Amino acid sequence: MKEIVLNDGNKIPIIGFGTYKSTEQDGIKSIKNALKIGYRMVDTAAKYDNEKEVGKAINESGINRKEIFVTTKLWRENLGYKEAKKAFDKSLKKLGLNYIDLYLIHWPANAKNYTNWQKANSDSWRAMEELQADGKIKSIGVSNFWQEHLEVLFQTANVIPAVNQIEFHPGYWQPKLTEFCKKHDITVESWSPLARGKVFGNEVLQSIARKHNKSIAQICLRWIIQHETIIIPKSNTLERIEDNINIFDFKLSDEEMKLINELSEMGFSGELPNIWPDVLDVKN
């Protein structure tokens, strides 16, 4: 499995297994299948409400814990110094692990949910830096942070985020934000890599898939990793789980990359860090 070296020297697999909506026994089964096939990174979050299932699947897999890269996330309603530490301890307990490989702020605070959103983010980050220094977290990062959130965080951070996990797929890949992250040595990670299924009806992607004798999903995932961006596709279907990891036996040409880069907007979630959600209790 190809790995990317993060700005802190730690290595992360370029393909991980996404676990959003992977709950209960079906979730445990799909995670164990992914690990058996060869995935070595599992991505979860407190908000997914499946950290117990993820931990159980890892424990039952029979694979050495050190070989599995585990990511979980701090939910935006738990931002703040004390709140972040409490939320982290809760996640660690649910996962049944001694440490987390990558811990992310799931969404930045914004003016709609925190009176002083800058402080909410920076206080959370300070807590995460301390947890990293204590060895409880290997790498720390963010998710859904725009340039403006990162620039404010840089003013108080002692550690530059290792990762920014953002919506990144054909039809919506935030090239300016991606370039900004690369400039600051922040590795970009893609969520929703298949654009909520919207990619499957696209004629350009269909044509490229036929040329390479690959699935449209494989074309999209290959396009993302050729941008040196991490992918975390999810599926409960064994065939698709296998399909999603088998993308190293072909390469997209520069022309094909450009064609996909220039696709019209599709599959955008509508979730923006400064205006979403519309209603949330404002915290001080």
MOHU-V853081 format. One line per field, one symbol per residue. burial: I if it has 16 or more other ideal C-beta (glycine too) atoms within 10 Angstrom, else O. A space follows every 50 residues. Layout:
# MOHU-V853081
burial: ???
This chain:
# MOHU-V853081
burial: OOOIOIIIOOOIIIIIIIIIOIOOOOIIIIIIIIIOOOIIIIIIIIIIOI IIIIIIIIOOIOOOOOOIIIIIIIIIIIIIIOIIIOIIOOIIOIIOIOII IIIIIIIIIIOOIIOOIIIIIIIIIIIIOOIIOOOIIIIIIIIIIIOOII OIIOOOIOIOIIIIIIIIIIIIIIOOIIOIIOOOOIIIIIIIIIIOOIIO OIOIIOOIIOOIOIIIIIIIIIIIIOIOIIIIIIIOOOOOIOIIIOIOOO OIOOOIIOIIOOIOOIIOOOOOIOOOOOOOOOIO
